[in-house]
Structure formats: structure tokens, C-alpha cells
């Protein structure tokens, strides 16, 4: 029998330190969720800009 997916609202969330937006757990981050800091590659590339403020 097929398992039901959890609802998006039930997945873990973090706040991106660059843009300040919440982002939700993704399947591709399953093994590295504890190490994920930024919501996107764009925010990861601009991390230095936000640290200067």
C-alpha cells in the first residue's frame, strides 16, 4: 500500500539568515538537513553581503 506524504505544514522549517524567509525541508536534504543553512544557491552566494550589515 502507498504511504501518504506528510503535509508541507508538518515538515521542519528553518529561517534563511540572508533573506530572512522560512524554507521547508526537502527530500534532497534528507541526509544533510542539520547542515543546511541557506534556502537557495543565490542566498549561499550572497552570504558575505549579509554579514557586513
C-alpha positions as a Markdown table, in Angstrom:
| # | Residue | x | y | z |
|---|---|---|---|---|
| 1 | Unk | 0.0 | 0.0 | 0.0 |
| 2 | Unk | 1.2 | 3.5 | -0.8 |
| 3 | Unk | 2.3 | 5.7 | 2.1 |
| 4 | Unk | 0.8 | 9.2 | 2.3 |
| 5 | Unk | 3.2 | 12.1 | 2.1 |
| 6 | Unk | 3.4 | 14.4 | 5.1 |
| 7 | Unk | 1.7 | 17.8 | 4.6 |
| 8 | Unk | 4.0 | 20.7 | 3.9 |
| 9 | Unk | 2.9 | 22.4 | 7.1 |
| 10 | Unk | 4.1 | 19.4 | 9.1 |
| 11 | Unk | 7.7 | 19.4 | 7.6 |
| 12 | Unk | 10.5 | 21.0 | 9.6 |
| 13 | Unk | 11.4 | 24.6 | 8.7 |
| 14 | Unk | 14.4 | 26.9 | 9.1 |
| 15 | Unk | 14.9 | 30.7 | 8.6 |
| 16 | Unk | 17.4 | 31.7 | 6.0 |
| 17 | Unk | 19.9 | 34.2 | 7.5 |
| 18 | Unk | 20.4 | 36.1 | 4.3 |
| 19 | Unk | 16.9 | 36.7 | 3.1 |
| 20 | Unk | 15.0 | 36.1 | 6.3 |
| 21 | Unk | 12.4 | 33.8 | 4.7 |
| 22 | Unk | 11.4 | 30.5 | 6.1 |
| 23 | Unk | 12.2 | 27.4 | 4.0 |
| 24 | Unk | 11.0 | 23.9 | 4.3 |
| 25 | Unk | 12.7 | 20.5 | 4.4 |
| 26 | Unk | 13.2 | 18.9 | 1.0 |
| 27 | Unk | 13.8 | 15.2 | 0.2 |
| 28 | Unk | 17.2 | 16.0 | -1.3 |
| 29 | Unk | 18.3 | 17.5 | 2.0 |
| 30 | Unk | 17.2 | 14.4 | 4.0 |
| 31 | Unk | 20.7 | 13.3 | 5.0 |
| 32 | Unk | 22.2 | 16.8 | 5.4 |
| 33 | Unk | 19.3 | 18.8 | 6.9 |
| 34 | Unk | 21.3 | 19.6 | 10.0 |
| 35 | Unk | 24.0 | 21.2 | 7.8 |
| 36 | Unk | 21.6 | 23.2 | 5.5 |
| 37 | Unk | 21.8 | 26.9 | 6.3 |
| 38 | Unk | 20.6 | 28.8 | 3.2 |
| 39 | Unk | 17.4 | 28.4 | 1.3 |
| 40 | Unk | 19.0 | 28.7 | -2.1 |
| 41 | Unk | 22.2 | 28.9 | -4.0 |
| 42 | Unk | 21.6 | 32.6 | -4.5 |
| 43 | Unk | 21.5 | 33.2 | -0.8 |
| 44 | Unk | 24.5 | 31.0 | -0.3 |
| 45 | Unk | 26.5 | 33.1 | -2.8 |
| 46 | Unk | 25.4 | 36.3 | -1.1 |
| 47 | Unk | 26.2 | 35.3 | 2.4 |
| 48 | Unk | 29.1 | 37.7 | 2.7 |
| 49 | Unk | 26.9 | 40.6 | 1.7 |
| 50 | Unk | 24.5 | 40.0 | 4.6 |
| 51 | Unk | 27.3 | 39.6 | 7.2 |
| 52 | Unk | 28.7 | 43.1 | 6.5 |
| 53 | Unk | 25.4 | 44.7 | 7.7 |
